[in-house]
């Protein structure tokens, strides 16, 4: 019974997460790097307004750390 509960819980979690297939992590990092001219420090999955986005942390040429959001479906910078 515990196995079925674990499988059911895993299935429910998978169904509640957004699909992440359109724009890859590497593509989002490249878009943010090109847009800012900085160095990509990290890329994480996130949500904004119920939509999946890539959250890209960038170190700018001026030494500032900024966060660039890339729409995971369209690749558009938000």
Buried (B, 14 or more C-beta within 10 A) or exposed (E): EEEEEEEEEEEEEEEEEBEEEEBBBEBBBBBBBEEBEBEBEEBEBEEEEEBBBBBBBBBEEEEEEBEBBBBBBEBEBE
